[in-house]
Amino acid sequence: MIPIISTIPVVQLASGDRLSLQVYQFQGAIPGKKAYLQSNLHGAEISGNAVIYQLIEFFRCLDSTELIGEIWLVPVCNPVGVNQRSHHFSPGRYNLYDGVNWNRIFWDFEKQGEDILGFAQSQINLDADTVKVNYRKAIALSFAKELAKINAPSCRPYRELFRYQLQSLCLDADYVLDLHSSTNQSLDYLYCFSSRQESAKAFLLDRAILMNEYDGDAFDEAFLKPWLALERILAELGSPISFDIESWTLELGSGMEIHPESVAKGLRGIKNYLASKGLLKIDGFPLPETANHQVIFTPKNLVKEYYAPAGGMIQNRVELGSFVKKGDRLYQILCFHKHGDFPTLVDVCAESDLFIFDVSTNQSVNQGEYVLSVMAD
């Protein structure tokens, strides 16, 4: 298959140069659902770019009859963030102009004050496919108002121009996959919304954070949150419908580097997921182990971050992927003092039984700085 390749300008710099997105659209011979995948929304999180590259190469070798529907791929989806540098380091998690997290800026239909209850009441006697089409139209009409604000003489901040371009590409998708990695050092896992746990097995990852709380500002949340709200309201009205619409964030390894193992896991899981959703018709997929794959789901409110209680140097930290019992040491801080005292060691111990899934890259910390993240065991 040969994709349709589109280049979309997102910002003009003071120098006159323009930064753009490049979109690869693979169209199957038979119309069907749409999957949208993007990578590198946070500038230091580059593993997903390697996954998308391998997906492009894979799809190019397929016949159009092996794809049902369409798949859109957007690598390096944040050209401003990925180009941010400080010395040898690539931060790119926050917009340097306003300090806002690049993945906390997105437009949420539910937050616009739209009358979802009224919409649900008007659709109560319609079939699921018709409700889905009508709701898409309602979301699209509301989103279209954003362009009028952007085109006004007063314009809008860059983050709103950027989010409009990204969200306009996926608003009509059925499945959205946002490929991340840790800004620090991390294992591979995914974020899963409640009621979508069965689909999560297709990614063949061992762990997931279950989204039992969210505000809708992240990319995956902004896409799916209105559909979850509609499902909830329809159920309350006595007409339960579960829409085959999903969004996911895959966390594939560590920041500022590409782990071949994480890329391989991501590629395998995404191909398996797309096949399980009927978009890919390829030999061997979905993989037979999918049905029995066990995912450990940790509710988001049972994920905890540890911060340094004192300034100094981290040493003797437990390894990434470790299980730790309550009271066991997680790490030590080597503290140097400026009052004529000798250096001291501060032991930091686990508050409960837990599993280590993310650790800081920098082992020099000021008091109150991030050290590691844990899931309740």
C-alpha positions as CSV (number, residue, x, y, z in Angstrom):
1,M,0.0,0.0,0.0
2,I,1.1,3.5,-0.8
3,P,-0.1,6.0,1.9
4,I,-1.4,9.5,1.2
5,I,1.2,11.8,2.8
6,S,0.1,15.2,4.0
7,T,2.2,18.1,5.4
8,I,0.3,20.4,7.8
9,P,2.0,23.7,9.0
10,V,1.5,24.3,12.7
11,V,3.5,27.4,13.5
12,Q,5.6,30.1,11.9
13,L,8.6,31.1,13.8
14,A,10.0,34.6,14.3
15,S,12.8,33.7,11.8
16,G,10.1,33.0,9.1
17,D,10.6,29.2,9.3
18,R,7.6,27.0,9.6
19,L,7.2,23.8,11.7
20,S,4.9,21.2,10.4
21,L,3.3,17.8,11.0
22,Q,3.5,15.0,8.5
23,V,0.5,12.6,8.3
24,Y,0.6,9.1,6.7
25,Q,-2.9,7.9,5.7
26,F,-3.2,4.2,4.8
27,Q,-6.6,3.5,3.1
28,G,-7.9,-0.1,2.9
29,A,-9.7,-1.5,-0.2
30,I,-12.8,-1.8,1.9
31,P,-14.2,1.1,3.9
32,G,-14.4,0.7,7.7
33,K,-13.2,2.2,10.9
34,K,-10.4,4.6,11.5
35,A,-7.4,4.2,13.8
36,Y,-5.2,7.3,14.6
37,L,-1.7,6.9,16.1
38,Q,0.6,9.7,17.1
39,S,4.0,9.8,18.9
40,N,6.4,12.2,20.6
41,L,3.8,14.6,22.1
42,H,6.3,15.1,24.9
43,G,9.6,16.1,23.3
44,A,11.9,13.7,25.2
45,E,9.7,10.6,24.6
46,I,10.9,9.3,21.3
47,S,10.4,5.5,21.3
48,G,7.0,5.9,19.6
49,N,8.6,7.4,16.6
50,A,10.5,4.1,16.0
51,V,7.3,2.2,16.4
52,I,5.5,4.4,13.8
53,Y,8.4,4.1,11.4
54,Q,8.2,0.3,11.6
55,L,4.4,0.4,11.2
56,I,4.9,2.6,8.0
57,E,7.3,0.0,6.6
58,F,4.9,-2.8,7.5
59,F,1.9,-1.2,6.0
60,R,3.8,-0.4,2.8
61,C,4.3,-4.2,2.3
62,L,0.6,-5.0,2.7
63,D,-2.0,-5.3,0.0
64,S,-4.9,-2.9,0.3
65,T,-7.2,-5.8,0.8
66,E,-5.4,-6.6,4.1
67,L,-6.6,-3.3,5.6
68,I,-10.3,-2.8,6.4
69,G,-10.8,0.9,7.0
70,E,-8.0,3.4,7.4
71,I,-5.0,4.1,9.7
72,W,-3.5,7.5,10.2
73,L,0.0,7.8,11.6
74,V,1.6,11.0,12.9
75,P,5.2,10.7,14.1
76,V,7.0,13.6,16.0
77,C,3.6,15.1,16.5
78,N,4.9,18.0,18.6
79,P,7.7,19.8,16.5
80,V,8.1,22.6,19.1
81,G,8.5,20.2,22.0
82,V,10.8,17.7,20.3
83,N,13.2,20.5,19.4
84,Q,13.6,21.9,22.9
85,R,17.1,21.6,24.3
86,S,19.0,22.3,27.4
87,H,22.7,21.5,27.1
88,H,22.7,17.8,26.0
89,F,19.2,17.2,27.3
90,S,15.9,17.2,25.5
91,P,13.1,18.2,28.0
92,G,10.1,19.0,25.9
93,R,7.5,18.1,28.5
94,Y,6.3,21.7,29.1
95,N,5.8,24.6,26.7
96,L,8.7,26.9,27.5
97,Y,6.6,29.9,26.7
98,D,3.8,29.4,29.2
99,G,5.0,26.4,31.3
100,V,2.0,24.3,30.5
101,N,2.4,20.5,30.1
102,W,2.0,19.7,26.4
103,N,-0.4,16.8,27.3
104,R,-2.7,19.0,29.5
105,I,-4.0,21.4,26.8
106,F,-6.7,19.5,24.9
107,W,-10.2,20.5,24.0
108,D,-12.9,18.4,25.8
109,F,-16.4,18.4,24.4
110,E,-17.9,17.7,27.8
111,K,-16.2,20.7,29.3
112,Q,-17.8,23.1,26.8
113,G,-21.1,22.9,28.7
114,E,-22.8,21.0,26.0
115,D,-26.2,19.4,27.0
116,I,-25.2,15.7,26.8
117,L,-28.2,14.7,28.9
118,G,-30.5,16.5,26.4
119,F,-28.7,14.8,23.5
120,A,-29.1,11.4,25.1
121,Q,-32.8,11.9,25.8
122,S,-33.3,12.8,22.1
123,Q,-31.6,9.6,21.0
124,I,-33.2,7.1,23.4
125,N,-35.2,5.2,20.8
126,L,-32.4,5.1,18.1
127,D,-30.0,2.3,17.4
128,A,-26.4,2.5,18.5
129,D,-25.0,3.2,15.0
130,T,-27.3,6.1,14.5
131,V,-26.6,7.6,17.9
132,K,-22.9,7.3,17.2
133,V,-23.2,9.2,13.9
134,N,-25.3,11.9,15.5
135,Y,-23.0,12.3,18.5
136,R,-20.0,12.7,16.1
137,K,-21.8,15.5,14.4
138,A,-22.6,17.2,17.7
139,I,-18.9,17.0,18.7
140,A,-17.7,18.2,15.3
141,L,-20.0,21.2,15.3
142,S,-18.9,22.3,18.8
143,F,-15.2,21.8,17.8
144,A,-15.6,23.9,14.7
145,K,-16.2,27.0,16.8
146,E,-12.5,26.8,17.9
147,L,-11.4,27.7,14.3
148,A,-13.4,30.9,14.4
149,K,-11.5,31.9,17.6
150,I,-8.2,31.1,15.9
151,N,-9.0,33.1,12.8
152,A,-10.2,36.1,14.8
153,P,-7.9,39.2,14.7
154,S,-7.1,38.5,18.4
155,C,-6.0,34.9,17.5
156,R,-5.3,32.4,20.3
157,P,-2.2,31.2,22.2
158,Y,0.0,28.7,20.3
159,R,-1.1,25.8,22.4
160,E,-4.6,26.2,21.1
161,L,-3.5,26.5,17.5
162,F,-1.5,23.3,18.1
163,R,-4.2,21.3,19.8
164,Y,-6.7,22.3,17.0
165,Q,-4.4,20.8,14.4
166,L,-3.9,17.6,16.3
167,Q,-7.4,17.0,17.4
168,S,-8.9,17.8,14.0
169,L,-7.0,14.8,12.7
170,C,-8.6,12.3,15.1
171,L,-12.0,13.7,16.0
172,D,-13.7,11.2,13.6
173,A,-11.5,8.2,14.7
174,D,-12.7,5.0,16.3
175,Y,-9.5,4.2,18.0
176,V,-6.8,6.6,19.2
177,L,-3.3,5.6,20.3
178,D,-1.0,8.1,21.8
179,L,2.6,6.7,22.1
180,H,4.6,8.0,25.0
181,S,7.6,6.9,27.1
182,S,8.7,8.1,30.5
183,T,10.6,11.4,30.7
184,N,12.8,9.4,33.1
185,Q,13.5,5.6,33.2
186,S,10.5,3.3,33.0
187,L,8.9,-0.1,32.2
188,D,6.4,-0.6,29.5
189,Y,2.7,-0.2,30.4
190,L,-0.5,1.5,29.2
191,Y,-3.3,3.7,30.5
192,C,-6.7,2.1,30.3
193,F,-10.1,3.6,30.8
194,S,-12.7,1.8,32.9
195,S,-14.9,-0.5,30.8
196,R,-12.2,-1.0,28.2
197,Q,-10.2,-3.6,30.2
198,E,-11.0,-6.5,27.8
199,S,-9.5,-4.6,24.8
200,A,-6.4,-3.8,26.8
201,K,-5.3,-7.5,26.6
202,A,-4.6,-7.1,22.9
203,F,-1.6,-4.9,23.6
204,L,0.0,-7.9,25.4
205,L,1.6,-5.6,28.0
206,D,1.7,-6.8,31.6
207,R,0.7,-3.7,33.5
208,A,-1.9,-0.9,33.1
209,I,-3.0,2.1,35.0
210,L,-6.7,2.1,35.2
211,M,-8.2,5.6,34.7
212,N,-10.7,5.9,37.5
213,E,-10.1,9.6,37.7
214,Y,-9.2,12.2,35.0
215,D,-10.0,15.8,34.1
216,G,-10.1,15.5,30.3
217,D,-7.2,17.7,29.4
218,A,-4.9,14.9,28.2
219,F,-5.1,13.8,24.6
220,D,-6.5,10.3,25.2
221,E,-8.9,11.7,27.9
222,A,-10.2,14.5,25.7
223,F,-11.0,12.1,22.9
224,L,-12.8,9.4,24.9
225,K,-14.3,11.3,27.9
226,P,-17.4,12.6,26.0
227,W,-18.2,9.0,24.8
228,L,-17.9,7.6,28.3
229,A,-20.2,10.4,29.6
230,L,-22.8,9.5,26.9
231,E,-22.6,5.8,27.8
232,R,-23.1,6.6,31.5
233,I,-26.1,8.8,30.8
234,L,-27.7,6.4,28.4
235,A,-27.3,3.6,31.0
236,E,-29.0,5.9,33.7
237,L,-31.9,6.4,31.2
238,G,-32.3,2.7,30.9
239,S,-30.8,2.4,27.4
240,P,-27.2,1.1,27.9
241,I,-25.0,1.3,24.8
242,S,-21.3,0.5,24.7
243,F,-19.7,2.2,21.7
244,D,-16.7,0.6,20.0
245,I,-14.7,3.7,20.5
246,E,-11.4,3.6,22.5
247,S,-8.3,5.6,23.3
248,W,-5.0,4.5,24.8
249,T,-1.7,5.9,26.0
250,L,1.1,3.4,25.6
251,E,4.2,4.1,27.7
252,L,7.2,2.5,25.9
253,G,10.4,2.6,27.9
254,S,12.5,5.6,29.0
255,G,13.0,9.1,27.8
256,M,15.6,10.5,25.4
257,E,16.4,7.0,24.1
258,I,14.9,4.2,22.0
259,H,14.9,0.8,23.7
260,P,14.6,-1.9,21.0
261,E,12.7,-4.2,23.4
262,S,10.1,-1.5,24.1
263,V,9.8,-0.8,20.4
264,A,9.3,-4.5,19.6
265,K,6.6,-4.8,22.4
266,G,4.8,-1.7,21.2
267,L,4.9,-2.8,17.5
268,R,3.6,-6.3,18.3
269,G,0.9,-5.1,20.6
270,I,-0.4,-2.4,18.2
271,K,-0.5,-4.9,15.3
272,N,-2.3,-7.3,17.5
273,Y,-4.8,-4.6,18.7
274,L,-5.6,-3.4,15.2
275,A,-6.1,-7.0,14.1
276,S,-8.4,-7.7,17.0
277,K,-10.4,-4.7,16.0
278,G,-10.8,-6.0,12.5
279,L,-8.7,-3.4,10.7
280,L,-5.9,-5.8,9.8
281,K,-6.5,-9.1,8.1
282,I,-3.0,-10.7,8.3
283,D,-1.8,-14.2,8.9
284,G,-1.2,-15.1,12.6
285,F,-3.1,-12.2,14.0
286,P,-4.8,-11.7,16.4
287,L,-2.2,-13.8,18.3
288,P,-3.7,-16.8,20.0
289,E,-2.3,-15.8,23.5
290,T,-4.5,-12.7,23.4
291,A,-7.6,-14.2,25.0
292,N,-5.7,-15.5,28.0
293,H,-3.2,-12.7,28.5
294,Q,-3.3,-11.4,32.1
295,V,-3.0,-7.6,32.6
296,I,-2.4,-6.3,36.1
297,F,-4.6,-3.2,36.4
298,T,-3.7,-0.6,39.1
299,P,-6.3,2.1,39.7
300,K,-4.8,5.5,39.1
301,N,-5.4,6.6,42.7
302,L,-3.2,3.7,43.9
303,V,-0.2,5.0,41.9
304,K,2.1,7.1,44.0
305,E,5.2,9.3,43.5
306,Y,8.0,9.6,46.0
307,Y,9.8,12.9,46.4
308,A,13.1,13.5,48.2
309,P,12.7,14.5,51.9
310,A,16.1,16.1,51.8
311,G,18.6,17.4,49.2
312,G,21.6,15.2,48.2
313,M,22.6,12.3,46.1
314,I,20.4,9.2,45.5
315,Q,22.2,5.9,46.2
316,N,21.3,2.3,46.8
317,R,18.0,2.7,45.1
318,V,16.0,-0.5,44.4
319,E,16.0,-1.6,40.8
320,L,13.3,-0.7,38.3
321,G,10.7,-3.5,38.3
322,S,11.3,-4.4,41.9
323,F,8.6,-5.5,44.4
324,V,9.2,-3.9,47.8
325,K,7.5,-4.7,51.1
326,K,6.2,-2.1,53.5
327,G,9.1,-0.7,55.7
328,D,11.8,-1.9,53.3
329,R,14.3,0.7,52.1
330,L,13.6,2.2,48.7
331,Y,16.7,4.3,48.5
332,Q,19.2,6.4,50.4
333,I,20.0,10.1,50.2
334,L,23.6,11.1,50.8
335,C,23.3,14.5,52.4
336,F,26.0,17.1,52.6
337,H,25.6,19.8,55.3
338,K,26.9,23.4,55.6
339,H,26.9,23.7,59.4
340,G,30.2,22.1,60.3
341,D,28.6,18.6,60.4
342,F,29.6,15.4,58.7
343,P,27.6,14.1,55.7
344,T,24.7,11.8,56.7
345,L,22.6,9.1,55.0
346,V,18.9,9.3,55.0
347,D,17.0,6.0,54.4
348,V,13.6,6.3,52.6
349,C,11.4,3.3,53.2
350,A,8.2,2.1,51.5
351,E,4.9,3.2,53.0
352,S,3.2,0.0,51.8
353,D,3.8,-3.1,49.6
354,L,4.5,-1.7,46.2
355,F,6.0,-2.2,42.7
356,I,8.6,0.2,41.2
357,F,7.7,1.1,37.6
358,D,9.4,4.5,37.0
359,V,12.6,6.1,38.4
360,S,14.3,9.4,38.0
361,T,17.2,9.7,35.6
362,N,19.0,12.3,37.6
363,Q,20.2,11.0,41.0
364,S,21.1,14.4,42.3
365,V,18.0,15.9,44.0
366,N,16.9,19.0,45.8
367,Q,14.4,18.5,48.6
368,G,11.0,17.9,47.2
369,E,12.2,16.6,43.8
370,Y,10.9,13.5,42.1
371,V,12.7,10.2,42.8
372,L,10.4,7.3,41.7
373,S,6.8,6.1,41.0
374,V,5.1,3.0,42.4
375,M,2.0,1.0,41.9
376,A,0.3,-0.5,45.0
377,D,1.1,-4.2,45.0
